[in-house]
């Protein structure tokens, strides 16, 4: 009996499909070169976004601010003194330059005797107005605190347990607590501002004992970047290697115990009543 070794056309086509796909068991095999090229293109594309996006957004925000100031200030310039009258195009940043010059002149004038006299008279008039007086006093105090050279406001970042024990938040020291708030509390307390993410202009003002604050070596700018990014941008630890290995606080809490505070600062742990 003779056995034929010839394969049918269906078997030949199946064998051809296996060979063309380059894999066993019918699994298609991809070209490694194409996969590597796609991965590189994706990496280059993301790198391009990381490079161009911050620059573009910053320039766009600056352009919006300059355009807004120009739109409000440039129309106030008299026509004979406005360069746009004689030029076929508008000068970008002209209004911002005018504002800077005017503010500098005002600061120079208020440094003299007549300027200080005019300032005192204006403040007296504003302080006698029922609603305006409160707004003026608050705004002036904020600007004096922030712009004063010897002020420590927003000059130091700290860690504080908030909103409960065991959870830590970045805060900024705004000053030393004084007045009725400090006189009411026995311990020395510090004014701190806890910003929100991603908008650091809003937040919470807390009066925290100085001993419960942990100073950070990171700069205020680095801490603000970390807050705005929601922790995506994390600054490196600039401390020496030995200090990095030493823990300065713990997040451990005792849920089944209460802490009783005494005046001699000796906490007593007692079991919670069930």
C-alpha positions as CSV (number, residue, x, y, z in Angstrom):
1,X,0.0,0.0,0.0
2,X,1.4,3.3,-1.0
3,X,1.0,6.4,1.3
4,X,0.9,9.8,-0.5
5,X,3.1,12.6,1.0
6,X,1.4,15.3,-1.0
7,X,-0.4,17.9,1.1
8,X,-3.8,19.3,0.2
9,X,-4.2,23.0,-0.8
10,X,-5.9,23.8,2.5
11,X,-2.9,22.4,4.5
12,X,-0.5,24.3,2.3
13,X,-2.3,27.6,2.8
14,X,-2.4,27.0,6.6
15,X,1.3,26.3,6.7
16,X,1.9,29.4,4.6
17,X,-0.1,31.5,7.1
18,X,2.0,30.3,10.0
19,X,5.2,31.1,8.2
20,X,4.0,34.6,7.1
21,X,2.9,35.6,10.6
22,X,6.3,34.6,12.0
23,X,4.8,33.0,15.2
24,X,3.6,29.7,16.4
25,X,0.1,28.9,17.4
26,X,-1.4,31.5,15.0
27,X,-0.2,34.5,17.1
28,X,0.8,37.4,14.9
29,X,4.3,38.7,15.5
30,X,5.2,42.5,15.2
31,X,8.2,44.1,13.8
32,X,10.6,45.0,16.7
33,X,11.9,48.0,14.7
34,X,8.5,49.5,14.3
35,X,7.7,49.1,18.0
36,X,11.0,50.7,19.0
37,X,10.4,53.6,16.5
38,X,6.9,54.2,17.9
39,X,8.2,54.2,21.5
40,X,10.8,56.7,20.6
41,X,8.4,59.0,18.7
42,X,6.1,58.9,21.7
43,X,9.0,59.8,24.1
44,X,10.0,62.7,21.8
45,X,6.4,63.9,21.6
46,X,6.0,64.0,25.4
47,X,9.4,65.7,25.8
48,X,8.3,68.3,23.3
49,X,5.2,69.0,25.4
50,X,7.2,69.2,28.6
51,X,9.5,71.8,27.0
52,X,7.0,74.0,25.1
53,X,4.0,73.9,27.4
54,X,5.5,75.8,30.4
55,X,7.1,78.4,28.1
56,X,3.9,78.8,26.1
57,X,1.6,79.1,29.1
58,X,3.9,81.6,30.8
59,X,4.3,83.8,27.7
60,X,0.5,83.6,27.1
61,X,-0.3,84.6,30.7
62,X,2.3,87.5,30.5
63,X,0.8,88.6,27.2
64,X,-2.7,88.7,28.7
65,X,-1.6,90.8,31.7
66,X,0.4,93.2,29.5
67,X,-2.5,93.5,27.0
68,X,-5.0,94.1,29.9
69,X,-2.8,96.9,31.4
70,X,-2.2,98.5,28.0
71,X,-5.9,98.5,27.2
72,X,-6.7,100.3,30.5
73,X,-3.8,102.8,30.6
74,X,-2.9,103.6,26.9
75,X,-6.2,105.4,26.2
76,X,-5.5,107.7,29.2
77,X,-2.3,109.0,27.5
78,X,-2.9,112.3,25.8
79,X,-2.9,112.0,22.0
80,X,0.1,114.3,21.4
81,X,2.2,112.2,23.8
82,X,1.0,108.8,22.7
83,X,3.6,107.2,20.4
84,X,0.8,105.2,18.7
85,X,-0.4,108.4,17.2
86,X,2.7,108.7,15.1
87,X,3.5,105.0,14.5
88,X,1.5,102.6,12.3
89,X,1.4,100.1,15.1
90,X,0.9,100.0,18.9
91,X,3.8,99.5,21.2
92,X,3.2,96.5,23.4
93,X,3.9,97.1,27.1
94,X,3.6,100.9,26.8
95,X,0.8,101.0,29.5
96,X,2.8,98.8,31.8
97,X,5.8,101.1,31.4
98,X,3.7,104.1,32.2
99,X,2.3,102.4,35.3
100,X,5.8,101.6,36.5
101,X,7.0,105.2,36.0
102,X,3.9,106.7,37.7
103,X,4.3,104.4,40.7
104,X,8.0,105.3,41.0
105,X,7.2,109.0,40.9
106,X,4.5,108.6,43.5
107,X,7.0,106.8,45.8
108,X,9.5,109.6,45.2
109,X,7.0,112.3,46.0
110,X,5.7,110.7,49.2
111,X,9.3,110.5,50.5
112,X,9.3,114.3,50.8
113,X,7.6,116.6,53.3
114,X,4.7,117.6,51.0
115,X,4.1,114.0,50.0
116,X,4.0,112.8,53.6
117,X,1.6,115.7,54.5
118,X,-0.7,114.8,51.6
119,X,-0.6,111.1,52.6
120,X,-1.5,111.9,56.2
121,X,-4.4,114.1,55.2
122,X,-5.7,111.4,52.7
123,X,-5.5,108.7,55.4
124,X,-7.5,110.8,57.8
125,X,-10.2,111.3,55.3
126,X,-10.3,107.6,54.4
127,X,-10.3,106.5,58.1
128,X,-13.4,108.6,58.8
129,X,-15.5,106.8,56.1
130,X,-17.5,104.0,57.7
131,X,-17.0,101.2,55.1
132,X,-13.9,102.5,53.3
133,X,-11.9,102.8,56.5
134,X,-12.0,99.0,57.2
135,X,-11.1,98.0,53.7
136,X,-8.3,100.6,53.5
137,X,-6.8,99.6,56.8
138,X,-6.8,95.9,56.0
139,X,-5.4,96.3,52.5
140,X,-2.6,98.6,53.7
141,X,-1.6,96.3,56.6
142,X,-1.4,93.3,54.2
143,X,0.8,95.2,51.7
144,X,3.0,96.6,54.4
145,X,3.5,93.1,55.9
146,X,4.2,91.4,52.5
147,X,6.4,94.1,51.0
148,X,8.4,95.1,54.1
149,X,12.0,94.0,53.7
150,X,12.5,93.0,57.3
151,X,9.3,91.0,57.4
152,X,9.4,87.2,57.7
153,X,5.9,86.7,56.1
154,X,5.9,83.9,53.6
155,X,9.6,83.4,54.1
156,X,9.6,79.9,55.6
157,X,7.8,76.7,54.8
158,X,6.9,74.3,57.7
159,X,5.0,71.0,58.2
160,X,2.0,70.9,60.5
161,X,-0.5,68.2,61.4
162,X,-3.7,69.2,59.6
163,X,-6.6,68.5,59.5
164,X,-6.0,65.9,62.2
165,X,-3.2,64.0,64.0
166,X,-1.2,61.8,61.7
167,X,-1.9,63.8,58.5
168,X,0.7,66.5,57.5
169,X,0.3,69.6,55.4
170,X,2.7,72.2,54.1
171,X,2.1,75.7,55.6
172,X,3.8,79.1,55.5
173,X,4.7,81.2,58.4
174,X,3.0,84.6,58.1
175,X,4.1,86.1,61.5
176,X,4.2,85.8,65.2
177,X,0.8,85.8,66.9
178,X,0.2,88.9,69.0
179,X,-2.7,90.7,70.7
180,X,-5.7,89.0,72.2
181,X,-5.2,85.7,70.4
182,X,-1.7,85.2,71.9
183,X,-2.8,86.5,75.4
184,X,-5.6,83.9,75.4
185,X,-3.2,81.0,74.8
186,X,-0.6,80.1,77.3
187,X,1.9,78.6,74.7
188,X,3.7,80.8,72.1
189,X,1.7,80.4,68.9
190,X,2.6,81.3,65.3
191,X,0.4,82.5,62.5
192,X,0.5,80.0,59.6
193,X,-1.2,79.9,56.3
194,X,-2.2,76.6,54.8
195,X,-2.8,77.0,51.0
196,X,-5.1,74.9,48.9
197,X,-4.3,73.0,45.7
198,X,-4.0,74.0,42.9
199,X,-4.9,77.6,43.9
200,X,-2.5,78.7,46.6
201,X,-4.1,82.1,47.0
202,X,-6.9,80.5,49.1
203,X,-6.4,78.6,52.3
204,X,-6.7,78.7,56.0
205,X,-5.2,80.8,58.8
206,X,-4.3,78.8,61.8
207,X,-2.7,79.7,65.2
208,X,-0.4,76.8,66.0
209,X,2.0,76.4,68.9
210,X,5.5,77.0,67.8
211,X,6.8,73.6,69.2
212,X,4.4,71.7,66.9
213,X,5.8,73.2,63.7
214,X,8.5,71.4,61.8
215,X,10.7,73.8,59.7
216,X,11.6,72.7,56.2
217,X,14.8,73.3,54.4
218,X,13.0,73.7,51.0
219,X,12.5,77.3,49.8
220,X,9.2,79.0,49.7
221,X,9.2,78.8,45.9
222,X,9.8,75.0,46.0
223,X,7.0,74.5,48.5
224,X,4.6,76.6,46.4
225,X,5.5,74.5,43.3
226,X,4.8,71.4,45.3
227,X,1.4,72.7,46.4
228,X,0.3,73.9,43.0
229,X,1.3,70.7,41.3
230,X,-0.5,68.6,43.9
231,X,2.7,66.8,44.8
232,X,3.7,66.0,41.3
233,X,6.7,68.4,41.5
234,X,8.7,67.3,44.6
235,X,11.8,69.2,45.5
236,X,14.9,67.3,46.5
237,X,16.1,67.0,50.1
238,X,19.0,69.5,50.4
239,X,20.0,68.3,53.9
240,X,23.1,66.2,54.5
241,X,22.8,62.5,54.2
242,X,23.0,61.9,57.9
243,X,20.1,64.3,58.6
244,X,18.0,62.7,55.9
245,X,18.1,59.3,57.7
246,X,16.8,60.8,61.0
247,X,13.0,61.0,61.3
248,X,11.8,64.2,63.0
249,X,8.1,63.3,63.4
250,X,5.8,60.3,63.2
251,X,2.4,59.9,61.6
252,X,1.4,57.1,64.1
253,X,-1.9,57.8,66.0
254,X,-3.7,56.0,68.8
255,X,-7.4,55.8,67.9
256,X,-8.4,54.1,71.2
257,X,-6.7,56.7,73.4
258,X,-7.5,60.3,74.3
259,X,-4.8,62.9,75.0
260,X,-5.4,65.2,77.9
261,X,-3.3,68.4,77.8
262,X,-2.1,69.8,81.0
263,X,-0.4,73.2,81.7
264,X,2.9,71.6,82.4
265,X,2.9,70.1,78.9
266,X,2.8,66.6,80.1
267,X,0.3,64.6,78.0
268,X,-1.7,61.9,79.7
269,X,-3.1,59.0,77.8
270,X,-6.5,57.7,79.0
271,X,-8.7,55.1,77.5
272,X,-11.8,56.4,75.6
273,X,-15.1,55.8,77.1
274,X,-17.3,53.4,75.1
